[in-house]
Amino acid sequence: MLIRRNLVERGFSLGALTLLTGCDISDNNAVQSLLARFSRWNDRVQEALFSDRRLAPTFPESMAVKNFRYNAWYGPNLAPRLQAADFRLLLSGKIANKKPWTVEELYALPQVTQITRHVCVEGWSMIGKWTGTPFRTFLERVGADTTARYVGFECADGYYEGIDMPTALHPQTLMAFKLSDDILPYEHGFPFKLRIPTKLGFKNPKFITTIYVTDQRPRGFWTDRGYNWFSGS
């Protein structure tokens, strides 16, 4: 079960917060402080419930949509159009082999397919067929320190995100190179996106240009704007 940040966005009204805190809702600092405490509590609960043995549901191929919904804070015409010939995936942090990766090298990695549901914090969901390399396989290939706490991502569109290492190593966390058997379209993150069916959609970065491994919790684009950091099952 996904534990969402409804405490921030949907679950609690400002009136309810007033009853809980005894403070005036015009006291914005007090309200924001309470919301932040709930968010941190939510993160701790979700992290405690997480298990690499607990899998997200999978579905028959007949349920996978062919025209997957576009989603970003900008229109599809503004999505980066990264070119395979020029693309290099950069690696940094606690990784032994920091050699940049080309698209050709990424696509030569062993690949699997999963049919899972993408759940958006906006309230919609969609089932897609994704093909790519288990992220664990890639991390092991480059000599990432899997005892480190986090993996962070920087993206060509200015997005940035981070996940905990157990999520990075989860068997369903995928470097997705294909959607519905076709090379990932530009608007969905070509040459690859991170597909994490155990997380809400905004934790699935696309247009990734840098991956780093660290013990310092990475920032998140929407976390910096009030969303839960963990945001998963």
BAFI-3210 file (N, C-alpha, C; in Angstrom, 3 decimals, decimal comma, padded with zeros to 6 digits):
// residues 233
n [1|2|3|4|5|6|7|8|9|10|11|12|13|14|15|16|17|18|19|20|21|22|23|24|25|26|27|28|29|30|31|32|33|34|35|36|37|38|39|40|41|42|43|44|45|46|47|48|49|50|51|52|53|54|55|56|57|58|59|60|61|62|63|64|65|66|67|68|69|70|71|72|73|74|75|76|77|78|79|80|81|82|83|84|85|86|87|88|89|90|91|92|93|94|95|96|97|98|99|100|101|102|103|104|105|106|107|108|109|110|111|112|113|114|115|116|117|118|119|120|121|122|123|124|125|126|127|128|129|130|131|132|133|134|135|136|137|138|139|140|141|142|143|144|145|146|147|148|149|150|151|152|153|154|155|156|157|158|159|160|161|162|163|164|165|166|167|168|169|170|171|172|173|174|175|176|177|178|179|180|181|182|183|184|185|186|187|188|189|190|191|192|193|194|195|196|197|198|199|200|201|202|203|204|205|206|207|208|209|210|211|212|213|214|215|216|217|218|219|220|221|222|223|224|225|226|227|228|229|230|231|232|233]
n.u [000,850|000,573|001,781|000,876|001,637|-000,660|-001,202|-000,086|-001,144|-003,836|-005,041|-005,230|-006,920|-006,445|-008,014|-008,263|-005,646|-005,482|-007,088|-005,552|-003,176|-003,757|-003,101|-003,223|-004,280|-003,168|-000,628|001,802|004,381|004,202|002,280|003,594|005,758|004,532|003,492|005,882|006,895|004,991|005,481|008,112|007,641|005,959|007,778|009,519|007,807|007,108|009,634|010,251|008,341|009,143|010,329|012,572|011,519|008,903|006,849|005,737|002,482|002,114|001,014|-001,060|-000,006|-002,012|-003,235|-001,594|-001,111|-000,840|-000,413|001,154|000,621|001,804|003,786|004,813|006,195|006,200|005,335|005,133|006,479|008,640|010,297|013,541|015,621|017,636|020,539|021,623|024,236|025,732|025,270|026,301|026,368|027,079|028,990|029,378|030,613|030,394|031,448|033,218|034,136|034,107|033,781|032,285|029,116|027,971|025,043|024,892|026,414|024,862|022,501|023,393|023,432|022,181|018,671|015,331|011,738|008,940|005,556|003,884|002,196|002,107|001,888|000,596|001,077|-000,811|-003,179|-003,890|-003,409|-001,551|-000,995|001,945|004,205|007,437|010,857|014,152|017,277|017,805|018,319|019,991|021,762|023,216|024,410|026,044|027,705|029,218|030,601|029,457|029,174|027,251|026,638|026,358|024,067|022,313|021,174|021,606|020,232|020,709|019,232|018,569|016,649|016,726|015,650|015,955|016,642|016,438|016,980|016,620|019,113|018,146|015,795|016,951|018,191|016,110|014,364|012,575|013,236|014,185|016,296|014,850|014,693|012,969|009,560|006,520|007,699|009,088|011,878|012,483|010,491|011,324|009,847|009,316|011,708|014,057|017,559|016,943|014,889|014,381|012,593|010,458|008,381|007,540|007,388|005,925|005,095|006,671|009,086|010,423|012,806|013,549|015,354|017,950|021,183|023,299|024,418|024,836|026,367|025,928|026,277|024,890|021,676|020,085|018,747|015,370|013,431|010,608|010,333|011,666|009,701|007,705|006,756|006,616|009,704|010,405|008,113|006,831|006,118]
n.v [-001,192|002,155|004,883|007,998|011,511|012,690|013,886|016,323|017,320|016,478|015,083|016,491|019,342|022,899|023,737|021,433|021,188|023,412|022,647|020,550|021,748|024,037|026,504|029,590|029,610|031,521|031,670|030,935|029,809|028,026|026,217|025,202|024,019|021,955|020,460|019,672|017,999|015,932|015,000|014,013|011,991|010,368|009,577|007,980|005,895|004,749|003,922|002,025|000,087|-000,813|-003,429|-005,566|-007,892|-007,509|-007,090|-004,886|-005,017|-006,969|-007,155|-008,586|-008,448|-007,507|-005,503|-003,343|-000,014|001,481|004,079|005,875|008,100|011,435|013,288|016,068|019,153|020,865|021,341|018,680|019,458|020,815|018,982|017,588|016,727|014,491|013,321|010,244|009,853|011,804|011,556|011,005|009,126|010,211|009,336|009,484|010,025|007,381|005,199|002,755|002,475|005,069|005,598|007,237|006,334|005,282|005,436|003,156|001,335|001,175|000,045|-002,442|-003,903|-006,635|-007,319|-007,046|-007,450|-005,711|-005,377|-002,980|-000,763|002,712|005,189|008,282|011,220|013,103|011,807|010,017|006,876|004,437|001,595|000,221|-001,261|-002,016|-002,166|-003,016|-002,672|-004,205|-002,035|-002,680|-004,485|-002,762|-001,043|-002,858|-003,567|-001,256|-001,041|000,170|001,336|-000,481|-000,451|002,106|004,826|006,113|006,845|009,243|011,438|013,420|015,393|016,074|018,010|019,705|018,557|016,797|014,110|011,616|008,398|005,873|003,391|000,650|000,740|001,278|-001,144|-002,875|-005,598|-004,859|-002,319|-000,438|000,402|001,844|001,256|000,867|001,338|-000,194|-002,012|-000,404|001,791|004,079|006,936|010,395|012,222|010,730|010,316|009,532|008,763|006,843|006,125|006,020|003,422|002,826|000,894|000,687|003,189|006,521|008,366|010,729|010,098|008,748|009,428|010,931|011,451|011,166|012,210|012,094|009,905|009,343|008,003|008,072|008,960|011,016|012,349|012,825|015,787|016,376|017,274|017,765|017,220|019,349|021,137|020,463|017,812|014,383|012,745|009,960|008,561|006,043|002,484]
n.w [000,000|-000,890|000,895|000,892|000,558|001,623|004,002|003,701|001,264|000,871|003,003|005,477|006,455|006,758|008,814|010,377|011,167|012,784|014,944|015,905|016,690|018,130|017,251|015,442|012,072|010,558|011,427|009,779|009,916|012,080|011,140|008,861|010,104|011,549|009,419|008,240|010,229|010,210|007,633|007,842|009,705|008,165|006,186|007,748|008,549|006,055|005,152|007,101|006,520|004,064|001,938|000,247|-000,538|-000,962|-003,591|-006,183|-007,722|-010,719|-014,160|-016,821|-020,268|-021,881|-020,477|-020,543|-021,545|-024,790|-025,585|-023,638|-020,947|-021,044|-018,725|-016,960|-015,636|-017,671|-021,150|-023,669|-025,963|-025,032|-023,937|-023,344|-026,109|-026,296|-027,928|-029,179|-030,141|-028,894|-026,211|-022,841|-019,960|-016,818|-013,936|-010,408|-007,012|-004,613|-006,310|-008,024|-010,719|-012,712|-015,374|-018,122|-019,644|-022,806|-024,953|-026,541|-025,047|-022,719|-023,733|-024,369|-022,096|-020,023|-020,235|-018,934|-018,765|-017,468|-016,434|-015,069|-012,745|-013,011|-010,640|-010,073|-008,119|-008,572|-008,777|-010,795|-012,535|-014,469|-016,477|-017,741|-020,160|-019,595|-020,509|-019,718|-017,917|-014,787|-012,094|-010,043|-011,255|-012,917|-011,002|-009,643|-011,754|-012,205|-009,910|-007,654|-004,303|-002,456|000,168|000,846|001,577|-000,211|-003,593|-006,072|-008,622|-011,531|-014,058|-017,564|-017,953|-015,835|-013,627|-010,508|-008,302|-005,685|-004,193|-001,650|-000,864|-000,495|-002,093|-004,575|-005,033|-005,203|-006,716|-008,760|-009,579|-012,281|-015,038|-017,507|-020,890|-022,952|-023,939|-024,201|-026,010|-027,782|-028,413|-025,824|-026,020|-026,786|-025,181|-022,945|-021,747|-023,156|-023,303|-021,368|-018,504|-014,944|-013,657|-011,118|-009,642|-007,014|-006,020|-005,930|-008,927|-009,317|-008,240|-010,152|-012,071|-015,274|-018,421|-017,449|-016,654|-014,908|-012,385|-008,967|-006,015|-002,547|000,962|001,931|002,122|-000,938|-002,499|-003,619|-006,442|-006,249|-003,589|-002,438|-002,787|-001,060|-001,118|000,126|000,900|000,783|-000,317|-001,143|-001,109]
ca.u [000,000|001,329|001,440|001,153|001,762|-001,971|-001,186|000,278|-001,917|-005,257|-005,617|-005,484|-007,237|-005,858|-008,876|-007,878|-004,364|-005,734|-007,567|-004,472|-002,072|-004,204|-002,517|-003,950|-003,790|-002,376|000,741|002,267|005,562|003,779|001,623|004,604|006,563|003,764|003,470|007,203|007,024|004,184|006,157|009,237|007,062|005,495|008,972|010,021|006,877|007,241|010,928|010,172|007,500|009,726|011,036|012,910|010,729|007,538|006,853|004,572|001,704|002,373|-000,237|-000,917|000,334|-003,241|-003,650|-000,630|-001,555|000,131|-000,146|001,336|000,388|002,938|003,629|005,926|005,712|006,276|004,699|005,987|007,317|009,818|011,100|014,869|015,808|019,018|020,965|022,391|025,653|026,393|024,920|027,185|025,883|028,184|028,913|030,214|030,381|030,976|031,402|034,604|034,434|033,327|033,812|030,966|028,477|027,255|023,756|025,164|026,854|023,711|021,540|023,988|023,279|021,068|017,403|014,127|010,510|007,931|004,303|003,544|001,365|002,667|000,914|000,954|000,582|-001,949|-004,404|-004,148|-002,452|-001,553|-000,168|002,812|005,166|008,759|011,966|015,443|018,219|017,639|019,265|020,988|022,760|024,077|025,204|027,085|028,629|030,127|031,280|028,872|029,182|025,846|026,421|026,024|022,661|021,441|021,582|021,022|020,130|020,545|018,565|018,814|015,631|016,842|015,087|016,904|015,908|017,257|016,277|017,400|019,777|017,287|014,929|017,798|018,525|014,879|014,380|011,740|013,746|014,650|016,706|013,935|015,136|011,869|008,173|005,689|008,617|009,775|012,852|011,801|010,331|011,961|009,047|009,297|013,003|015,169|017,645|016,358|014,369|014,346|011,242|010,389|006,952|007,233|007,389|005,077|005,686|007,674|010,360|010,932|013,392|013,839|016,422|019,032|022,521|024,296|024,050|025,872|026,109|026,320|025,678|024,104|020,397|019,977|017,537|014,413|012,804|009,301|010,512|011,987|008,458|006,752|006,348|007,345|010,932|010,390|007,001|006,717|005,474]
ca.v [000,000|003,388|005,871|009,227|012,712|013,317|014,761|017,653|017,826|016,161|014,459|017,422|020,725|023,843|023,745|020,294|021,514|024,360|021,885|019,739|022,518|025,151|027,744|030,308|029,188|032,588|031,464|030,064|029,064|026,916|025,230|024,547|023,181|020,745|019,674|019,070|016,884|014,834|014,467|013,197|010,785|009,569|008,977|006,920|004,767|004,098|003,249|000,851|-000,915|-001,242|-004,698|-005,990|-009,095|-007,095|-006,635|-004,203|-005,918|-007,012|-007,307|-009,177|-007,474|-006,942|-004,346|-002,257|000,965|001,733|005,513|006,214|009,519|012,322|014,026|016,910|020,498|021,617|020,621|017,703|020,118|021,337|017,880|017,504|015,761|014,033|012,563|009,068|009,986|012,750|011,297|010,280|009,040|010,470|008,669|010,126|009,549|006,128|004,265|002,411|002,753|006,260|005,801|007,580|005,301|005,689|004,769|001,815|000,491|000,950|-000,849|-003,777|-004,567|-007,603|-006,623|-007,771|-006,697|-005,723|-004,673|-002,475|000,438|004,004|005,898|009,689|011,918|013,912|011,031|009,085|005,783|003,850|000,397|000,238|-002,343|-001,401|-003,092|-002,409|-003,376|-003,994|-001,026|-003,387|-005,024|-001,663|-000,599|-003,856|-003,531|-000,106|-001,086|001,085|000,895|-000,721|-000,209|003,531|004,977|006,723|007,082|010,486|011,575|014,728|015,163|017,089|019,056|020,432|017,758|016,067|013,213|010,657|007,273|005,109|002,264|-000,530|000,895|001,141|-002,560|-003,665|-006,340|-004,256|-001,005|-000,714|001,426|001,501|001,683|000,708|001,419|-000,927|-002,663|000,584|002,626|005,105|008,194|011,568|012,852|009,867|010,286|008,961|007,345|005,946|006,675|005,052|002,940|002,295|000,678|000,780|004,604|007,419|008,685|011,791|009,511|008,004|010,468|010,647|012,287|011,116|012,444|011,796|009,053|009,364|007,208|008,945|008,744|012,210|012,225|013,776|016,587|015,988|018,445|018,020|017,235|020,735|021,899|020,023|016,416|013,403|012,298|008,521|008,448|004,708|001,443]
ca.w [000,000|-000,949|001,906|000,168|001,351|001,764|005,167|003,225|000,140|000,835|004,191|006,558|006,118|007,698|009,990|011,207|011,767|013,866|016,097|016,431|017,242|018,937|016,753|014,397|010,764|009,970|011,873|008,716|010,335|012,930|010,281|008,041|010,982|011,815|008,183|008,055|011,176|009,676|006,459|008,311|010,298|007,036|005,599|008,626|008,487|004,754|005,092|007,963|005,877|002,790|001,925|-001,109|-000,832|-001,260|-004,974|-006,727|-008,586|-012,157|-014,898|-018,153|-021,301|-022,445|-019,693|-020,730|-022,535|-025,851|-025,640|-022,226|-020,681|-020,783|-017,482|-016,515|-015,315|-018,932|-022,246|-024,352|-026,968|-024,351|-023,415|-023,966|-027,194|-026,196|-029,094|-028,766|-030,493|-027,996|-024,805|-021,941|-018,593|-015,912|-012,639|-009,390|-005,654|-004,132|-007,440|-008,344|-012,134|-013,079|-016,818|-018,687|-020,449|-024,016|-025,149|-027,069|-023,932|-021,846|-024,372|-024,469|-020,806|-019,990|-020,048|-018,533|-019,013|-016,415|-016,721|-013,748|-012,711|-012,627|-009,809|-010,000|-006,942|-008,994|-008,624|-011,891|-012,662|-015,804|-016,576|-018,909|-020,376|-019,555|-020,716|-019,434|-017,051|-013,347|-011,642|-009,223|-012,177|-013,339|-009,856|-009,411|-012,892|-012,096|-008,630|-006,681|-002,907|-002,120|001,595|000,984|001,942|-001,212|-004,974|-006,555|-010,080|-012,140|-015,330|-018,585|-017,925|-014,579|-012,546|-009,688|-007,411|-004,980|-003,584|-000,693|-001,506|-000,628|-003,266|-005,762|-005,208|-005,290|-007,992|-009,804|-009,971|-013,640|-015,997|-018,600|-022,205|-023,905|-023,493|-025,176|-026,957|-028,613|-027,717|-025,042|-026,758|-026,193|-024,136|-021,762|-021,079|-023,926|-023,673|-020,377|-017,257|-013,860|-013,415|-009,751|-009,397|-005,586|-005,661|-006,704|-010,214|-009,342|-007,825|-011,308|-012,921|-016,682|-018,994|-016,465|-017,202|-013,874|-011,249|-007,936|-004,814|-001,454|002,275|002,238|001,430|-002,040|-002,604|-004,645|-007,055|-005,638|-002,135|-002,105|-002,917|-000,067|-001,198|000,918|000,234|000,510|-001,286|-001,713|-000,312]
c.u [000,878|000,839|001,823|001,260|000,429|-002,066|-000,878|-000,736|-003,423|-005,836|-005,987|-005,833|-006,544|-006,705|-008,533|-006,550|-004,530|-006,182|-006,446|-003,445|-002,503|-003,662|-003,393|-003,389|-003,036|-000,914|001,391|003,470|005,185|003,125|002,650|005,486|005,848|003,713|004,804|007,396|006,207|004,885|007,325|008,743|006,602|006,667|009,464|009,130|007,054|008,549|010,913|009,368|008,138|010,460|011,344|012,199|009,280|007,530|005,592|003,797|002,171|001,084|000,006|-000,675|-000,900|-003,705|-002,703|-001,121|-000,449|000,529|-000,037|001,271|001,689|002,703|004,917|005,346|005,777|005,666|005,661|006,891|008,602|010,702|012,459|014,914|017,285|019,353|021,900|023,880|026,420|026,225|026,027|026,554|027,080|027,926|029,827|029,874|031,045|030,792|032,839|034,979|033,535|033,390|032,415|030,449|027,786|025,906|023,973|025,584|025,705|022,770|022,083|023,890|022,142|019,766|016,277|012,929|009,594|006,714|003,729|002,764|002,177|001,578|001,386|000,336|-000,624|-003,260|-004,721|-003,088|-002,593|-000,588|000,649|003,722|006,551|009,838|013,273|016,258|017,877|018,720|020,357|022,110|023,741|024,973|026,335|028,134|029,649|030,842|030,765|028,956|027,737|025,594|026,160|024,518|021,766|022,060|020,859|021,097|020,021|020,111|018,728|017,810|015,681|016,256|016,216|016,111|016,889|016,394|017,207|017,991|018,906|016,327|015,729|018,076|017,294|014,802|013,530|012,204|014,570|015,185|015,934|014,405|014,016|010,528|007,306|006,531|009,333|010,789|012,120|011,697|011,010|011,166|008,961|010,691|014,174|016,504|017,147|015,790|014,488|012,894|011,220|008,914|006,558|007,202|006,324|005,843|006,775|009,038|011,003|011,571|013,633|014,849|017,648|020,383|023,626|023,679|025,181|025,405|026,702|025,712|024,885|022,799|020,281|018,694|016,616|013,689|011,480|009,361|010,845|010,757|007,347|006,329|007,179|008,599|010,853|009,340|006,919|006,052|006,444]
c.v [001,233|004,344|007,219|010,406|013,443|014,175|016,179|018,185|017,611|015,807|015,417|018,788|021,637|023,940|022,622|020,565|022,486|023,632|021,088|020,566|023,607|026,479|028,341|029,886|030,299|032,505|030,453|029,237|027,855|025,821|024,469|023,626|021,867|019,852|018,971|017,884|015,680|014,185|013,573|011,900|009,828|008,850|007,800|005,683|004,005|003,333|001,983|-000,279|-001,503|-002,571|-005,072|-007,277|-008,764|-006,453|-005,845|-005,178|-005,840|-007,427|-008,014|-008,091|-006,805|-005,692|-003,153|-001,311|001,173|003,210|006,037|007,722|010,279|013,073|014,770|018,270|021,415|020,758|019,688|018,324|020,692|020,243|017,839|016,436|015,369|013,148|011,431|009,241|010,859|012,403|010,551|010,309|009,168|009,813|009,381|009,556|008,206|005,008|004,011|002,803|003,896|006,567|006,171|006,458|005,920|004,974|003,343|000,868|000,196|-000,086|-002,260|-004,549|-005,600|-006,908|-007,583|-006,866|-006,807|-004,942|-004,260|-001,176|001,643|004,760|007,329|010,328|012,797|013,138|010,083|007,976|005,159|002,669|000,455|-000,971|-001,714|-002,473|-002,364|-003,268|-003,153|-003,041|-001,648|-003,925|-003,945|-001,214|-001,579|-003,814|-002,396|-000,056|-000,069|000,485|000,735|-000,701|001,276|003,667|005,394|006,686|008,339|010,580|013,048|014,519|016,353|018,225|019,879|019,705|017,110|015,257|012,297|009,570|006,603|003,884|001,003|-000,445|000,737|-000,325|-003,458|-004,349|-005,724|-002,857|-001,172|000,545|001,127|002,124|001,638|000,862|000,802|-001,464|-001,702|001,352|003,782|006,407|009,354|012,099|012,013|009,627|009,707|009,581|006,363|006,759|005,609|004,695|002,248|002,078|000,707|002,228|005,360|007,921|009,727|011,305|008,708|008,987|009,999|011,672|012,302|011,288|012,121|010,914|009,134|008,583|007,964|008,477|009,956|012,165|013,268|014,602|015,977|017,226|018,772|017,941|018,649|021,634|021,320|018,576|015,555|012,966|010,819|008,169|007,086|003,751|000,886]
c.w [000,000|000,116|001,333|001,105|001,460|003,011|004,751|002,223|000,256|002,193|005,297|005,984|007,103|008,959|010,929|011,888|012,924|015,115|016,741|017,183|018,203|018,456|015,673|013,046|010,061|010,392|010,925|009,141|011,187|012,109|009,467|008,875|011,295|010,585|007,966|008,990|010,709|008,485|006,863|008,947|009,197|006,371|006,436|008,569|007,175|004,649|005,937|007,313|004,624|002,948|000,481|-001,493|-001,151|-002,648|-005,299|-007,612|-010,035|-012,863|-016,230|-019,198|-021,900|-021,701|-019,853|-021,834|-023,566|-025,909|-024,210|-022,021|-020,414|-019,481|-017,145|-016,170|-016,524|-020,035|-022,967|-025,403|-026,356|-023,767|-024,102|-025,053|-027,227|-027,397|-028,673|-029,022|-029,504|-026,516|-024,074|-020,553|-017,661|-014,558|-011,656|-008,019|-005,404|-005,165|-007,877|-009,772|-012,616|-014,574|-017,322|-019,594|-021,654|-024,076|-025,635|-025,957|-022,977|-022,443|-024,553|-023,157|-020,866|-019,605|-019,671|-018,832|-017,808|-016,880|-015,377|-013,863|-012,233|-011,864|-009,616|-008,757|-007,274|-008,957|-009,757|-011,883|-014,046|-015,813|-017,859|-018,958|-020,531|-019,720|-020,456|-018,482|-015,585|-012,833|-010,778|-010,099|-012,598|-012,189|-009,554|-010,520|-012,747|-010,743|-007,626|-005,282|-002,452|-000,617|001,856|001,137|000,778|-002,609|-005,447|-008,071|-010,452|-013,576|-016,280|-018,563|-016,639|-013,384|-011,760|-008,668|-006,711|-004,368|-002,574|-001,389|-001,554|-001,813|-004,546|-006,072|-005,327|-006,659|-009,097|-010,219|-011,243|-014,310|-017,274|-019,919|-023,235|-023,201|-024,580|-026,330|-027,891|-027,770|-027,058|-025,836|-026,028|-025,007|-022,864|-021,189|-021,836|-023,483|-022,603|-019,224|-016,179|-013,594|-012,064|-009,403|-007,925|-005,102|-006,452|-007,928|-010,183|-008,845|-008,951|-012,284|-014,353|-017,191|-018,074|-017,161|-016,197|-012,798|-010,235|-006,711|-003,629|-000,133|002,735|001,451|000,319|-001,946|-003,662|-005,151|-006,386|-004,122|-001,663|-002,157|-002,046|-000,107|-000,230|000,176|-000,140|-000,536|-001,955|-000,749|000,709]
res [m|l|i|r|r|n|l|v|e|r|g|f|s|l|g|a|l|t|l|l|t|g|c|d|i|s|d|n|n|a|v|q|s|l|l|a|r|f|s|r|w|n|d|r|v|q|e|a|l|f|s|d|r|r|l|a|p|t|f|p|e|s|m|a|v|k|n|f|r|y|n|a|w|y|g|p|n|l|a|p|r|l|q|a|a|d|f|r|l|l|l|s|g|k|i|a|n|k|k|p|w|t|v|e|e|l|y|a|l|p|q|v|t|q|i|t|r|h|v|c|v|e|g|w|s|m|i|g|k|w|t|g|t|p|f|r|t|f|l|e|r|v|g|a|d|t|t|a|r|y|v|g|f|e|c|a|d|g|y|y|e|g|i|d|m|p|t|a|l|h|p|q|t|l|m|a|f|k|l|s|d|d|i|l|p|y|e|h|g|f|p|f|k|l|r|i|p|t|k|l|g|f|k|n|p|k|f|i|t|t|i|y|v|t|d|q|r|p|r|g|f|w|t|d|r|g|y|n|w|f|s|g|s]
***
